[in-house]
Amino acid sequence: MTIGPYDVPARVVSDLVGRALDEDLLPLGDLSAALLPASATATAEFVVRTDGVISGTACATEAFRQVDPAVVVTWHVADGDRVTARQVLGTVTGPLAPVLTAERTALNFLGHLSGIATRTRAFVDAAAPLRVWDTRKTTPGLRSLEKAAVRAGGARNHRGNLSDWVMFKDNHLTALGIVEAVASARDTWPGRTVHVECERMEQVVEALEAGADALLLDNMTPVEVAACVAVADDHAASVGTRRALLEVSGGITLETVGSYARTGADVVSSGSLTNSSPVLDIGLDIDVAT
């Protein structure tokens, strides 16, 4: 099976959904659904209550599949699609009891991940032409799903984990100076990107001269960022190399990101995409036939 840009490997989805179902079903199963007539069937519709962007359809489908493969889920939308209030996203048909058992797990994944995609889309629109990155400020265990939701919202992923590339934050630099840190990274991990956090102009100059590949401009105003961009441009021209990538981060909100849009920086990152996104309100409206 081909993995699309918004997909997570099926085994990851299966494992995470299984863990979520265990929270609801161990040790005795769904006591309420067990009392329903075995002959009862259901036809249900996923209906979104507000405008948004969809993510998490694979998780919702997997929740029903794991509870009962006889339940059939048919989607009218795909991850990454914009949707409007009261739109029907998909249908669920099958035996009533497993539909009800899987309902909350399916909606928890779908609402949470669609909420991330929705906020991300708003951030991307407000930040243009700056590209938008996420961070590692994710729910423990759900990073792969949440980063896929960020992609569905139109942004891109920063590091997936600490092994992706070398990144020196302020706490690293309390023990290593910028020059020493960059030189050590080049020697130890010669094929890795070296990224340095900078809070002041003098650190920017030092990181550029040390040969860092990317700089994180932390908690700077748009005016300060623009000044750093000018310095980085001049440095690249003087040494005849490609300019270091410039990332803007630190306290930037949906309301303020637009002020950074034309500073000349390359990307803006925000932990709020994954740690502060409200759930997209999606319900499962059920009709029952016995």
N, C-alpha and C positions, 0 to 999 in steps of 0.2 A: 504494500500500500504506500502511495506517495504521501509524504508529510508536507502539508501546506504551510504557509508562513504564520498562520495563527494556531497551528496544531501543536499538541504535546504528544509524545509517543504513547501508543495505546496502553502499554504495560504500566506506565506512570499513572495514567487516568484510572486504569483498573485498580491499582493499588490504593490510590488516594480515596476513590469512591468506596472501595471495600472497607477502608478504615472508618470512613464517615458512617456507613451503614452499621458497622459494629457498634458505634456509639448509641444507635437507636435500638438495635435488635438483640444485643447480648444482655443477659444469658437466656431469656425465655422467648424471644421473638415479639411480634406485634400482637399483644393480648387483645386489643380492640378489633383489629382486622380479622383475627382468627374466629370471631363470633359471627362474621357476615356469611350469608348464604353462598355456598360454593358456586351456584349458578349465576350469581349477580355479575353483570359486566358493566363497563363504563366507557364512555366516550368523553374525552376532556380536551380542553384547549388551553395552551399557554397564552395568556393575554397580558400585555405590558400596560401598566397604568399611566406611565409618563414617557416622554420622548427619551431616547437614549441610543446606545450602541451595544450590540449583542456580543457576548463571549460566554463560553462555557457550555455550548450545546452538547459537546461530546460527553461531558460529565453528567449532564442531565439524562442523556440517553443511556449511559452506562449504569446509572442508578436503577432504572427500571429493568434493564437487562439482567443485572445481578439478582434482583429480587424475584423476577419471573421472566424468562425469555419469551413467554407468550405475549407479553405486553409489547405493542408496536408503537414506536415513536416516529412521527413524520414531521420534518421541519419545513416551514415555508420561508425561512430566513437562514442566513449563514453567519458565522462569527465575522465581525467587522462591519456588518450591515447597520445602517442607521434605521431606527424604527420610530414610530409615532404612537402617542397615547391611544389605547384601546385597540391596537393592532394585534391580530392573532399571529403568533409566532410559529405555532406548530400544534399538532394534535397527538393525543395519546389514546389508544384503544386497547382493551383487553379485560381480563378478570378484575373486578372491582377491588378485591382485597389487596393484591400486590400493587395496584395503582396507588391506593391510599398509603400503603407502607412506604413506598419510594418517593412519594410526593414531596415531603419536606426536604429530604436530602437533595433531590433534583433541584428544587427551587433555591435552596441555600447556595449551591454552586452557581447556578445560573444568575441569580440576583447579585451575588457578591462579585463575580467576575465581570458581569455586564456593567456593574457600577464602576469598576476600575476602567473599563473600556470607555465608558461615557465621560468620566472626568478627564481621562487622557485626551479624548477627542477635543474637549473644550480647551484644554491646556495647549494642545497643538495649534488649534485655530488662533488662540490669543497670542501665541509666541511667534508665529510666522513673521519673517522667514527663518528664524532660529529653529534648528532641529531640537527635538525633545528626547531626553533620556530618562529612564527610571533609575532606581538605586537598589541597594540590597535591603532596604527597609520594607521587608515583606513578612507575611504571616509565616511563622516557622512551619516547614513542611509543605507549604503551598507555593513556593517560589516559582517553580516551572509553570504552574497554571497562571499565576498573577503576571508573570512576565509575558506569557502568551496573550493575556488580556490587554496588556500595554500595547503590544504589537497590533492587536485588533483595533485599538483606539487610534492608531496612526503614528505612534511614537516608536522609538527604538530602545533596545536593551543596553544598559551599561554592563558592567561585569556581572556574569552569572554567579560567580563565587570567587573566593580569594586566590584560586589557582589560575584565573584567566590572564591576569597581567599584574605587573608590579605597580602598586599605588601607595605613595607615601603621604599619609595624612599628618596633621599637626602633631598628633601624639607620637608618631614614628620619628618625627623630626626633632623631638626633644632629646632623643638619644643619638640621632645621626644628623649631621649637617646636610644641607641639600647637595653640595658637591660630593661629599663622601657617599651619600645614599645613592645618587645616580651612578657614580663610578662602580660601586659595589654591585648594583643591579645589572649593569652592563657586563660585568665580569662573571657573575654567577648565573644569570639568566639571559644570555646574549640574544635570544630570539624573541624576548618578551617586550611588549610596550612598557615604557616607564612613564608614570603619571605622577605629578607632584602637586600637592595642594599649596596654594599661595594666598596669604592674607594681606600682604603689603607689596608695594611696587618693588622694593629691594629684593624680595624673595622671587618675584617674577624675573627680574634681571638675572639673579643668581641661577635660577632653574634653566633659563634659556641658555646661558653661557655654559652650564654643565651638560647641555645636550638632551634635556628631557623631551620626550615625544609629545607629551600633553600636559597642560596646566589646568588645575581646577582653581578658578578665581572665586574665593569663598567670602561670602558676606560683603561684597563690594557694591557700591552704587553704580548706576548706569554710567555716570561720568567717569568713575574710576575704572570701570571695565573698558570703556572706550580708550582711555589713556593706556591701559595695558595692551590693548590690541595694536595701537600705534607703535609701542615699543617692540612688540613681537614682530610686527611687519618690518620695522627698521632692522632688527637683528637678523631676520631671515635674508633680507636683501644684502646685508653687509657680509654674510658668510656664504651666500649663494646656495642656501638649502631651503627646503620646504618649511613653511612656518609651523611651529608647534600648534597642535589642536588646542583651542581655548574653550574650556567648559565653564559655565557660570552656574553657581549653586549657592545655597544658604539663605533660607528665609524667603525665598521667592514664591509668591502665591499666584493664583489665577488672576487676581486683580492687579498685580504689579508686574507680571511677566512681560506684558506688552512694552513696558518702558525699556526693556533690554533688547527688544527685537532688532534694532538697527545700530547696535553698538559695534558690530563687526565680529562679535564672538561667533563660534561655530555651533555650540550646543548649549542648552540649558537643562539641568537635571533637577528633579524634585522627588523627594520621598513621599510627598502627599499623594502621588498617583496611586500608590499601593497601600499606604498606611492611613489615609484619611478619606478615601472615596466612599460616599454613601451608597448603600445598596440600591440597585435599580428595582423598582417595585414591579414585580411580575407575579401573577397569580395563576393557579390552575383551576379553571372553571369546569366542573364535572357534571355530566348528565348520567344518570344511572338507569339501566334497564335490568329487570330481573326476569 
